[in-house]
Amino acid sequence: MSFLFFIFIHYVSYSQLLDRMLKKVEDKVVDKTEEAINKSTQKKDKKTTEKSDPESKQAPTDSSESQEKESGSEHSSTNGNTLEITPLKAYSKFDFVPGDKVITFEDFSRVGADDDLPEGWNTNGSSEIVTLNNYPGKWMALKGGSYSAFLPEFITNIPENATIEFDMILTESDGGIFFQIFNEELKRRQIEWTDYRKDGISIDLYGDWIQMESYIPNQPTFQSNTDHSIKSIFEENVKKNIKVSIWRQKERLRMYLNDRKVMDIARTFNGSNAYNTIQFVKRTENDVYIRNIRVAVGNPDIRAKLAAGKFSTNGILFDVNEDKIKPESYGVLKQIAEALKSDPSLKVKIIGHTDSDGDASRNTELSKRRATSVKTALSKEFGIEDARMTTDGKGATEPVNPNTTAEGKANNRRVEFIKTN
């Protein structure tokens, strides 16, 4: 009897120990730095900002909607979070249209969780790949002190007609980053935040202002007026996703934060220069999170392409594994609607496509539902007659690129408009 009692006591102790171990693992995955989060939201003096714990996997815990762009997988898990849907009309003034061919896409899906600096990146600070409670997918936490620079060396070309997009999360309303585009040899291993001054552009997104400086050799420095209009954007979106969209059309630069255009300057880029590098520089001691870095080329002439018979776009975005259209798709949909209205006799078939991740039959069904959502949006939001549009979905059966890279998958996730008359 005493032997059985001894076994029972040790079994109970072992079970309790196992429960404690599992609880520690769960806390680490969900959110192990609540105290650091609270500290990061307190207003601090810019010169004495306290460094966050370098071991922290801090996760913004705001329960607002995810404006997360679709990751490499069509069926990524959201860990049970309910994502509210922003109405499409919320972006009614958003006229950004992304390039129609993705040349770089970085969502860190190829990187293991808890990894440090991903392959292809260079920095004089430090970084970590993390997951965040309310935003599916992986994020790169930019760590280190203020003015730590982060260089994606795999980006080697910013064409004269190109778009650059990325998602960003700040943990304090008066933090921010420099975003830089410049001409620089990538072989140099020692990077500094001042590199762009050799020939490039620096956009300062910091606290309550946005400022752009353009440096061209043998010419005076161009500096835009300081604009304090972004203060409300940062204050309203601290610990929330901020979508940054940049549009280069030869010398012209336009920039958007979420649905708001914050910059439109006719002559910014040096027209004779080959820009080949972008760089992120922290403007705060606290962590900054980035993901979905997307560079695309092209200035799509939607009207001409539809008239010729076919227009394809990966600028119509959906929630992961859903058919609900993201509001930042408004600019593309508006131009498609204008092209259809310019020729009332034009009829189109709308065809959805996915990448190859996930089950093939589910992808086909998902692509059909997404095509139907596009038709519904064009009809209800823009007044295009239902009779002029039919729909279909091909899933992953007609890829335009191999599904072996993030860029290839991004190009395969698209919506096509085929002229039918």
C-alpha positions as CSV (number, residue, x, y, z in Angstrom):
1,M,0.0,0.0,0.0
2,S,2.8,2.4,0.9
3,F,4.5,1.6,-2.4
4,L,1.3,2.6,-4.3
5,F,1.0,5.7,-2.3
6,F,4.6,6.6,-3.2
7,I,3.9,6.1,-6.9
8,F,0.7,8.2,-6.7
9,I,2.5,11.1,-5.0
10,H,5.3,11.2,-7.6
11,Y,2.7,11.0,-10.4
12,V,0.9,14.1,-9.0
13,S,4.1,16.0,-8.7
14,Y,5.2,15.1,-12.2
15,S,1.8,16.2,-13.6
16,Q,2.0,19.5,-11.8
17,L,5.6,20.0,-13.1
18,L,4.4,19.2,-16.7
19,D,1.5,21.7,-16.4
20,R,3.8,24.4,-15.3
21,M,6.2,23.7,-18.2
22,L,3.3,23.8,-20.7
23,K,2.0,27.1,-19.2
24,K,5.4,28.7,-19.7
25,V,5.5,27.6,-23.3
26,E,1.9,29.0,-23.8
27,D,2.8,32.3,-22.2
28,K,5.8,32.6,-24.5
29,V,3.8,32.0,-27.6
30,V,0.8,34.2,-26.7
31,D,2.4,37.2,-25.0
32,K,5.2,37.2,-22.4
33,T,5.9,40.9,-22.3
34,E,2.8,42.6,-21.1
35,E,4.8,44.8,-18.8
36,A,7.0,45.9,-21.7
37,I,3.9,46.8,-23.8
38,N,2.6,49.0,-21.1
39,K,5.9,50.8,-20.8
40,S,6.1,51.4,-24.5
41,T,2.7,53.1,-24.6
42,Q,3.7,55.7,-22.0
43,K,4.7,59.1,-23.4
44,K,8.5,59.5,-23.1
45,D,10.9,62.3,-23.8
46,K,12.5,61.7,-27.2
47,K,16.0,62.0,-25.9
48,T,15.6,59.7,-22.8
49,T,13.4,57.0,-24.3
50,E,13.9,53.8,-22.3
51,K,15.1,50.7,-24.3
52,S,12.8,47.8,-24.4
53,D,14.0,44.4,-23.2
54,P,16.2,43.0,-26.0
55,E,14.9,39.5,-25.3
56,S,11.2,40.6,-25.5
57,K,8.8,39.2,-28.1
58,Q,6.5,42.0,-27.5
59,A,3.1,41.8,-29.3
60,P,0.8,44.7,-29.7
61,T,-2.4,43.6,-28.1
62,D,-5.0,46.0,-29.6
63,S,-8.0,44.1,-30.7
64,S,-8.8,46.2,-33.7
65,E,-9.0,44.8,-37.2
66,S,-6.0,43.3,-39.0
67,Q,-5.1,45.2,-42.1
68,E,-2.7,42.3,-42.8
69,K,-1.8,41.7,-46.4
70,E,-2.1,38.2,-47.6
71,S,0.9,36.0,-46.8
72,G,2.5,33.2,-48.7
73,S,-0.1,30.8,-47.7
74,E,-3.8,30.9,-48.8
75,H,-4.8,29.1,-45.6
76,S,-2.8,30.8,-42.9
77,S,-4.2,30.5,-39.4
78,T,-5.3,33.6,-37.5
79,N,-5.0,31.8,-34.1
80,G,-8.7,32.3,-33.4
81,N,-8.7,36.1,-33.6
82,T,-11.8,37.7,-35.1
83,L,-10.8,40.2,-37.8
84,E,-13.3,43.0,-38.3
85,I,-13.9,44.2,-41.8
86,T,-13.2,47.8,-42.8
87,P,-15.8,49.0,-45.3
88,L,-14.4,49.4,-48.8
89,K,-15.6,53.0,-48.9
90,A,-13.3,53.9,-46.0
91,Y,-10.6,54.1,-48.7
92,S,-12.7,56.1,-51.2
93,K,-9.9,58.8,-51.6
94,F,-7.2,56.2,-51.9
95,D,-6.0,56.3,-55.5
96,F,-2.8,54.2,-55.1
97,V,-2.4,51.5,-57.8
98,P,0.4,49.0,-57.2
99,G,2.7,47.9,-60.1
100,D,1.4,44.9,-62.0
101,K,4.5,42.7,-61.6
102,V,6.0,41.9,-58.2
103,I,9.8,41.8,-58.3
104,T,10.3,41.6,-54.5
105,F,8.1,40.3,-51.8
106,E,9.2,39.7,-48.2
107,D,6.8,38.4,-45.7
108,F,9.3,36.3,-43.7
109,S,7.4,33.1,-44.4
110,R,10.7,31.5,-45.3
111,V,12.2,32.3,-41.9
112,G,11.8,30.3,-38.8
113,A,10.0,31.9,-35.8
114,D,12.5,33.1,-33.2
115,D,15.2,33.5,-35.8
116,D,17.4,36.6,-35.7
117,L,18.5,38.5,-38.8
118,P,17.0,36.8,-41.9
119,E,19.2,35.8,-44.8
120,G,19.7,38.7,-47.2
121,W,19.4,41.4,-44.6
122,N,22.2,43.6,-43.2
123,T,22.1,45.7,-40.1
124,N,24.2,47.6,-37.5
125,G,21.5,46.9,-34.9
126,S,19.7,43.6,-34.3
127,S,16.4,42.0,-35.2
128,E,14.1,39.1,-34.4
129,I,11.3,37.3,-36.3
130,V,8.2,37.3,-34.1
131,T,4.5,36.5,-34.3
132,L,1.9,39.1,-32.9
133,N,-1.3,38.2,-31.2
134,N,-3.7,40.1,-33.5
135,Y,-1.9,40.0,-36.8
136,P,-1.4,36.7,-38.5
137,G,2.0,35.8,-40.0
138,K,5.5,36.7,-39.1
139,W,7.0,40.2,-38.5
140,M,10.6,41.4,-38.3
141,A,11.2,43.3,-35.0
142,L,13.7,46.1,-35.6
143,K,15.8,46.2,-32.4
144,G,18.9,48.1,-31.3
145,G,19.2,51.8,-30.5
146,S,17.9,54.8,-32.4
147,Y,19.4,55.2,-35.9
148,S,19.9,51.4,-36.2
149,A,19.8,50.7,-40.0
150,F,18.2,47.6,-41.7
151,L,19.2,46.9,-45.3
152,P,17.4,44.3,-47.4
153,E,20.3,43.5,-49.8
154,F,18.1,41.4,-52.1
155,I,16.4,44.5,-53.3
156,T,18.6,45.7,-56.2
157,N,16.4,47.8,-58.4
158,I,13.7,50.5,-58.0
159,P,12.5,51.1,-61.6
160,E,11.4,54.6,-62.8
161,N,7.8,53.3,-62.6
162,A,7.5,51.3,-59.4
163,T,5.6,50.9,-56.2
164,I,7.0,50.1,-52.8
165,E,4.7,48.9,-50.0
166,F,5.2,47.7,-46.4
167,D,3.3,47.2,-43.2
168,M,4.6,48.8,-40.0
169,I,3.6,48.7,-36.3
170,L,4.9,51.3,-33.8
171,T,4.7,50.7,-30.1
172,E,4.7,54.4,-29.2
173,S,2.9,57.3,-30.8
174,D,6.0,59.5,-31.0
175,G,8.3,56.9,-32.5
176,G,8.9,56.3,-36.1
177,I,11.4,55.5,-38.9
178,F,13.4,56.9,-41.7
179,F,12.6,55.2,-45.0
180,Q,15.3,55.7,-47.5
181,I,15.8,55.1,-51.3
182,F,19.2,55.5,-52.7
183,N,22.0,54.5,-55.1
184,E,24.6,52.5,-53.3
185,E,26.9,49.6,-53.8
186,L,25.5,46.6,-52.0
187,K,28.8,44.9,-51.3
188,R,29.7,47.2,-48.5
189,R,29.1,45.4,-45.2
190,Q,29.3,48.4,-42.9
191,I,26.0,50.4,-43.1
192,E,25.1,53.7,-41.6
193,W,21.9,55.7,-41.6
194,T,23.5,58.5,-43.5
195,D,24.3,56.4,-46.6
196,Y,21.4,57.9,-48.5
197,R,23.1,61.3,-48.6
198,K,25.4,60.1,-51.4
199,D,22.5,60.1,-53.9
200,G,19.1,59.4,-52.6
201,I,15.9,60.2,-50.7
202,S,15.1,60.1,-47.0
203,I,11.5,60.2,-45.8
204,D,11.2,60.9,-42.0
205,L,8.1,59.4,-40.4
206,Y,8.5,60.5,-36.8
207,G,5.9,61.2,-34.1
208,D,4.0,64.2,-35.3
209,W,5.6,65.0,-38.7
210,I,6.6,63.8,-42.1
211,Q,9.5,65.3,-43.9
212,M,11.3,64.4,-47.2
213,E,14.8,65.2,-48.2
214,S,16.3,64.5,-51.7
215,Y,20.0,64.4,-52.4
216,I,21.3,64.6,-56.0
217,P,25.0,65.0,-56.6
218,N,26.1,68.5,-57.5
219,Q,22.7,69.9,-56.8
220,P,21.2,71.7,-53.8
221,T,19.4,69.5,-51.3
222,F,15.7,69.5,-51.8
223,Q,13.7,69.5,-48.6
224,S,9.9,69.3,-48.5
225,N,8.0,71.4,-45.9
226,T,7.5,69.6,-42.6
227,D,4.0,68.3,-42.4
228,H,2.4,67.7,-39.1
229,S,-0.7,65.9,-40.5
230,I,0.5,62.4,-39.6
231,K,0.3,63.1,-35.9
232,S,-3.3,61.9,-35.8
233,I,-2.4,58.8,-37.8
234,F,0.2,57.7,-35.4
235,E,-1.8,58.5,-32.3
236,E,-4.9,56.6,-33.7
237,N,-2.8,53.6,-34.8
238,V,-0.2,53.0,-32.1
239,K,0.2,49.3,-31.8
240,K,-1.9,48.9,-34.9
241,N,-0.9,48.1,-38.5
242,I,0.0,51.1,-40.6
243,K,0.1,50.5,-44.3
244,V,2.8,52.5,-46.1
245,S,2.5,52.9,-49.9
246,I,5.0,54.7,-52.1
247,W,4.5,55.3,-55.8
248,R,7.4,56.4,-58.0
249,Q,6.5,57.7,-61.5
250,K,9.8,58.8,-63.0
251,E,10.7,61.9,-61.0
252,R,7.4,62.1,-59.1
253,L,6.9,60.7,-55.6
254,R,3.6,60.0,-53.9
255,M,3.2,58.5,-50.5
256,Y,0.2,57.2,-48.5
257,L,-0.2,56.1,-44.8
258,N,-3.3,53.8,-44.7
259,D,-5.9,55.6,-46.8
260,R,-4.4,59.1,-46.6
261,K,-2.1,60.7,-49.2
262,V,0.6,62.5,-47.2
263,M,3.0,63.4,-49.9
264,D,2.9,64.3,-53.7
265,I,6.0,65.9,-55.0
266,A,6.5,66.3,-58.8
267,R,10.3,66.3,-58.8
268,T,12.0,64.1,-56.3
269,F,14.0,61.4,-58.0
270,N,17.0,62.1,-60.2
271,G,15.7,61.0,-63.6
272,S,19.1,59.9,-64.9
273,N,19.9,57.8,-61.8
274,A,19.5,54.1,-61.2
275,Y,18.1,53.7,-57.7
276,N,18.8,50.2,-56.4
277,T,18.5,50.2,-52.6
278,I,16.0,50.8,-49.8
279,Q,16.7,51.0,-46.1
280,F,14.8,51.2,-42.9
281,V,16.2,53.2,-40.0
282,K,14.7,53.3,-36.5
283,R,13.9,56.7,-35.1
284,T,13.2,55.3,-31.6
285,E,14.8,53.2,-28.9
286,N,11.7,50.9,-28.8
287,D,11.1,48.1,-31.3
288,V,9.5,48.7,-34.6
289,Y,7.8,45.9,-36.6
290,I,7.7,45.5,-40.4
291,R,6.5,42.9,-42.9
292,N,5.0,42.5,-46.4
293,I,7.7,44.5,-48.1
294,R,6.6,44.5,-51.7
295,V,8.3,46.1,-54.7
296,A,6.4,46.0,-58.0
297,V,7.2,47.4,-61.4
298,G,4.8,48.8,-64.0
299,N,2.4,51.7,-64.5
300,P,-0.7,49.7,-65.5
301,D,-2.8,51.3,-68.2
302,I,-6.0,49.5,-67.3
303,R,-8.1,51.0,-70.0
304,A,-5.7,50.1,-72.8
305,K,-5.2,46.6,-71.5
306,L,-8.9,45.9,-71.2
307,A,-9.5,47.3,-74.7
308,A,-6.8,44.9,-76.0
309,G,-8.4,41.9,-74.3
310,K,-6.9,41.3,-70.9
311,F,-5.9,43.0,-67.6
312,S,-4.4,41.1,-64.7
313,T,-3.7,42.6,-61.3
314,N,-2.5,41.4,-57.9
315,G,-3.5,44.8,-56.4
316,I,-6.9,43.5,-55.3
317,L,-6.2,42.1,-51.9
318,F,-8.2,39.7,-49.7
319,D,-8.1,38.6,-46.1
320,V,-6.2,35.3,-45.7
321,N,-8.4,32.4,-46.8
322,E,-11.4,34.7,-47.2
323,D,-13.2,36.4,-50.1
324,K,-13.6,39.7,-48.4
325,I,-11.8,42.5,-50.3
326,K,-9.4,44.6,-48.3
327,P,-10.2,48.4,-48.4
328,E,-6.7,49.3,-49.8
329,S,-7.9,47.6,-53.1
330,Y,-10.1,50.7,-53.7
331,G,-7.7,52.5,-56.1
332,V,-7.4,49.5,-58.4
333,L,-11.2,48.8,-58.4
334,K,-11.9,52.5,-59.1
335,Q,-9.7,52.5,-62.2
336,I,-11.2,49.3,-63.5
337,A,-14.7,50.7,-63.0
338,E,-13.7,53.9,-64.9
339,A,-12.3,51.8,-67.7
340,L,-15.6,49.9,-68.0
341,K,-17.6,53.1,-67.8
342,S,-15.6,54.6,-70.7
343,D,-16.8,51.8,-73.0
344,P,-20.4,50.8,-72.1
345,S,-20.3,48.0,-74.7
346,L,-17.3,46.3,-72.9
347,K,-18.1,43.0,-71.1
348,V,-15.6,41.1,-69.0
349,K,-15.1,37.7,-67.3
350,I,-13.5,38.1,-63.9
351,I,-11.3,35.2,-63.0
352,G,-9.7,34.6,-59.6
353,H,-6.3,32.8,-59.1
354,T,-4.4,31.6,-56.1
355,D,-1.0,30.3,-55.3
356,S,-0.4,26.5,-54.8
357,D,-0.3,26.5,-51.0
358,G,-3.1,24.5,-49.4
359,D,-5.7,22.1,-50.8
360,A,-6.2,22.4,-54.5
361,S,-10.0,22.0,-54.4
362,R,-10.3,24.6,-51.6
363,N,-8.1,27.0,-53.7
364,T,-10.4,26.6,-56.7
365,E,-13.5,27.3,-54.6
366,L,-11.8,30.3,-52.9
367,S,-10.8,31.8,-56.2
368,K,-14.4,31.6,-57.5
369,R,-15.7,33.3,-54.4
370,R,-13.1,36.0,-54.7
371,A,-14.1,36.7,-58.3
372,T,-17.7,36.9,-57.2
373,S,-16.7,39.4,-54.5
374,V,-14.9,41.6,-57.1
375,K,-18.1,41.5,-59.3
376,T,-20.2,42.5,-56.4
377,A,-17.9,45.4,-55.4
378,L,-17.9,46.8,-59.0
379,S,-21.7,46.5,-59.1
380,K,-22.6,47.9,-55.7
381,E,-19.8,50.4,-55.1
382,F,-19.2,51.7,-58.7
383,G,-22.5,51.0,-60.5
384,I,-21.2,48.6,-63.2
385,E,-24.2,46.5,-64.5
386,D,-24.2,42.8,-63.4
387,A,-25.0,41.7,-67.0
388,R,-21.6,43.0,-68.2
389,M,-19.7,40.7,-65.8
390,T,-19.3,37.0,-65.4
391,T,-17.0,35.2,-63.0
392,D,-14.9,32.1,-62.7
393,G,-12.0,30.8,-60.6
394,K,-9.0,28.7,-61.6
395,G,-7.3,28.2,-58.2
396,A,-3.6,27.4,-58.7
397,T,-4.0,25.7,-62.1
398,E,-2.7,28.6,-64.2
399,P,0.4,30.1,-62.5
400,V,2.2,32.9,-64.2
401,N,5.4,32.2,-62.1
402,P,6.7,29.2,-60.3
403,N,5.3,28.8,-56.8
404,T,8.8,28.3,-55.3
405,T,9.4,31.9,-54.2
406,A,7.5,34.6,-52.3
407,E,7.6,36.8,-55.4
408,G,6.2,34.0,-57.6
409,K,3.4,33.3,-55.2
410,A,2.5,37.0,-55.0
411,N,2.3,37.2,-58.8
412,N,0.1,34.1,-58.9
413,R,-2.4,35.5,-56.4
414,R,-4.2,37.7,-58.9
415,V,-7.5,38.6,-60.5
416,E,-7.8,38.7,-64.3
417,F,-10.3,40.6,-66.4
418,I,-10.9,39.0,-69.8
419,K,-12.8,40.9,-72.5
420,T,-15.7,38.8,-73.7
421,N,-17.1,40.8,-76.6
